[in-house]
Structures are given as C-alpha cells and as structure tokens.
Amino acid sequence: MGLILEQIEDKIECLEAFDMGTLEKKIAEQVELNKALMLRVHAVHHQATFHPLHNKMLYTAILHFKGK
C-alpha cells in the first residue's frame, strides 16, 4: 500500500447559523483549522434569508480557501 501526499490547492466550505454571532465563531474556527493545512482565505460570500419553518433569519457563508 502506497502513501501519496498531495497539497490541497483549493477548498470551499459552506456554513450556516441562525444568528450572526454563531456564524462568525464558525468562520473563525474554520479559518484556524485550515491554517494547519496551509490554506488562506481567498474569498467569503454571505447571505441572509428567512427560514419559514423556524420563523427566523438563516445566515449562510461560503468560504473559499487557497493554498499558500
């Protein structure tokens, strides 16, 4: 069995939360975790929509990481 090591070039993660504070914490956690993989934030896209089942706003973020 061979071991193949390859560096990650691009990575995209999707996060969601029902309040901005929680979403910000999730984003910060993912940024720290991806630093270990030598990835930096390339772009962040976010959106807020109303979730009718929970009767709350749903905040989403798409994080695009690129290799250093």
SEKELUM-905074 format. One record per residue: residue number from 1; x, y, z of N, C-alpha, C in turn. Coordinates in nm, 3 decimals. Example, Ala and Ser with C-alpha at 12.3 -4.5 7.8 and 13.67 -1.06 7.14 Angstrom:
% residues 2
SITE  resi     n_px     n_py     n_pz    ca_px    ca_py    ca_pz     c_px     c_py     c_pz
SITE     1    1.319   -0.569    0.780    1.230   -0.450    0.780    1.320   -0.330    0.780
SITE     2    1.285   -0.225    0.708    1.367   -0.106    0.714    1.290    0.003    0.787
% end
This chain:
% residues 68
SITE  resi     n_px     n_py     n_pz    ca_px    ca_py    ca_pz     c_px     c_py     c_pz
SITE     1    0.084   -0.116    0.000    0.000    0.000    0.000    0.090    0.124    0.000
SITE     2    0.068    0.210   -0.097    0.149    0.331   -0.109    0.085    0.450   -0.042
SITE     3    0.168    0.540    0.002    0.121    0.663    0.065    0.146    0.778   -0.031
SITE     4    0.041    0.849   -0.066    0.052    0.961   -0.159    0.018    1.089   -0.083
SITE     5    0.111    1.182   -0.084    0.090    1.311   -0.018    0.076    1.419   -0.123
SITE     6   -0.035    1.488   -0.120   -0.058    1.598   -0.213   -0.107    1.718   -0.134
SITE     7   -0.063    1.835   -0.177   -0.107    1.958   -0.112   -0.242    2.001   -0.169
SITE     8   -0.330    2.046   -0.081   -0.461    2.094   -0.124   -0.443    2.233   -0.184
SITE     9   -0.495    2.254   -0.303   -0.483    2.383   -0.371   -0.603    2.473   -0.340
SITE    10   -0.723    2.420   -0.349   -0.846    2.495   -0.326   -0.939    2.412   -0.238
SITE    11   -1.014    2.485   -0.155   -1.112    2.419   -0.069   -1.226    2.516   -0.047
SITE    12   -1.349    2.467   -0.057   -1.468    2.550   -0.036   -1.550    2.488    0.076
SITE    13   -1.590    2.571    0.172   -1.671    2.524    0.284   -1.796    2.608    0.296
SITE    14   -1.907    2.545    0.332   -2.035    2.613    0.350   -2.074    2.605    0.497
SITE    15   -2.112    2.719    0.553   -2.151    2.726    0.693   -2.286    2.796    0.704
SITE    16   -2.362    2.761    0.809   -2.490    2.829    0.832   -2.519    2.835    0.981
SITE    17   -2.595    2.937    1.019   -2.635    2.955    1.159   -2.758    3.045    1.161
SITE    18   -2.828    3.042    1.276   -2.947    3.125    1.289   -2.919    3.260    1.355
SITE    19   -2.790    3.287    1.389   -2.755    3.421    1.435   -2.612    3.452    1.390
SITE    20   -2.584    3.581    1.374   -2.455    3.624    1.320   -2.339    3.589    1.411
SITE    21   -2.359    3.596    1.541   -2.250    3.564    1.635   -2.202    3.421    1.620
SITE    22   -2.295    3.329    1.609   -2.259    3.188    1.590   -2.190    3.166    1.456
SITE    23   -2.239    3.231    1.352   -2.176    3.218    1.221   -2.034    3.272    1.223
SITE    24   -2.011    3.384    1.289   -1.877    3.441    1.299   -1.783    3.347    1.372
SITE    25   -1.831    3.280    1.479   -1.749    3.184    1.553   -1.714    3.065    1.464
SITE    26   -1.811    3.016    1.386   -1.786    2.904    1.296   -1.683    2.940    1.191
SITE    27   -1.693    3.062    1.137   -1.597    3.107    1.036   -1.457    3.112    1.097
SITE    28   -1.444    3.170    1.216   -1.313    3.180    1.283   -1.254    3.042    1.309
SITE    29   -1.337    2.946    1.351   -1.289    2.810    1.376   -1.236    2.747    1.248
SITE    30   -1.308    2.763    1.137   -1.266    2.703    1.010   -1.138    2.768    0.958
SITE    31   -1.124    2.899    0.978   -1.002    2.966    0.936   -0.883    2.909    1.012
SITE    32   -0.897    2.891    1.144   -0.788    2.836    1.225   -0.755    2.692    1.185
SITE    33   -0.858    2.610    1.161   -0.834    2.471    1.120   -0.762    2.463    0.986
SITE    34   -0.797    2.551    0.894   -0.737    2.546    0.762   -0.598    2.605    0.758
SITE    35   -0.561    2.683    0.860   -0.423    2.731    0.869   -0.326    2.613    0.882
SITE    36   -0.371    2.508    0.954   -0.288    2.388    0.970   -0.264    2.319    0.837
SITE    37   -0.355    2.335    0.742   -0.341    2.277    0.608   -0.271    2.373    0.513
SITE    38   -0.221    2.485    0.567   -0.153    2.589    0.489   -0.246    2.649    0.384
SITE    39   -0.371    2.672    0.424   -0.469    2.736    0.337   -0.503    2.873    0.393
SITE    40   -0.522    2.969    0.307   -0.561    3.102    0.349   -0.696    3.136    0.285
SITE    41   -0.767    3.229    0.345   -0.897    3.270    0.293   -0.876    3.351    0.166
SITE    42   -0.940    3.307    0.059   -0.934    3.378   -0.068   -1.057    3.467   -0.085
SITE    43   -1.173    3.416   -0.048   -1.297    3.494   -0.062   -1.401    3.441    0.035
SITE    44   -1.491    3.532    0.076   -1.604    3.496    0.162   -1.729    3.557    0.099
SITE    45   -1.832    3.475    0.082   -1.962    3.522    0.033   -2.065    3.487    0.139
SITE    46   -2.155    3.579    0.163   -2.255    3.554    0.267   -2.393    3.597    0.219
SITE    47   -2.493    3.543    0.287   -2.632    3.570    0.251   -2.720    3.548    0.373
SITE    48   -2.828    3.621    0.380   -2.927    3.603    0.486   -3.063    3.583    0.421
SITE    49   -3.134    3.480    0.465   -3.268    3.451    0.414   -3.359    3.417    0.531
SITE    50   -3.486    3.432    0.510   -3.584    3.397    0.613   -3.616    3.249    0.603
SITE    51   -3.608    3.179    0.716   -3.639    3.036    0.721   -3.781    3.021    0.779
SITE    52   -3.878    2.985    0.695   -4.018    2.984    0.740   -4.050    2.877    0.845
SITE    53   -3.980    2.766    0.845   -4.010    2.661    0.943   -3.967    2.699    1.084
SITE    54   -3.856    2.772    1.093   -3.806    2.815    1.225   -3.849    2.957    1.258
SITE    55   -3.908    3.025    1.160   -3.955    3.163    1.177   -3.841    3.255    1.220
SITE    56   -3.721    3.233    1.161   -3.601    3.310    1.192   -3.524    3.337    1.064
SITE    57   -3.428    3.427    1.077   -3.334    3.451    0.967   -3.228    3.340    0.970
SITE    58   -3.188    3.295    0.852   -3.082    3.196    0.839   -2.965    3.263    0.767
SITE    59   -2.850    3.265    0.832   -2.731    3.328    0.778   -2.638    3.220    0.725
SITE    60   -2.591    3.237    0.602   -2.501    3.140    0.540   -2.375    3.210    0.493
SITE    61   -2.266    3.133    0.489   -2.139    3.186    0.439   -2.069    3.076    0.358
SITE    62   -2.010    3.117    0.249   -1.928    3.029    0.166   -1.784    3.078    0.178
SITE    63   -1.695    2.992    0.225   -1.554    3.028    0.241   -1.473    2.958    0.132
SITE    64   -1.394    3.035    0.060   -1.306    2.979   -0.043   -1.163    2.994    0.008
SITE    65   -1.097    2.880    0.028   -0.960    2.878    0.074   -0.868    2.842   -0.042
SITE    66   -0.749    2.902   -0.044   -0.648    2.869   -0.145   -0.517    2.837   -0.073
SITE    67   -0.437    2.751   -0.137   -0.308    2.714   -0.081   -0.209    2.828   -0.084
SITE    68   -0.118    2.826    0.012   -0.016    2.933    0.018    0.096    2.904   -0.081
% end
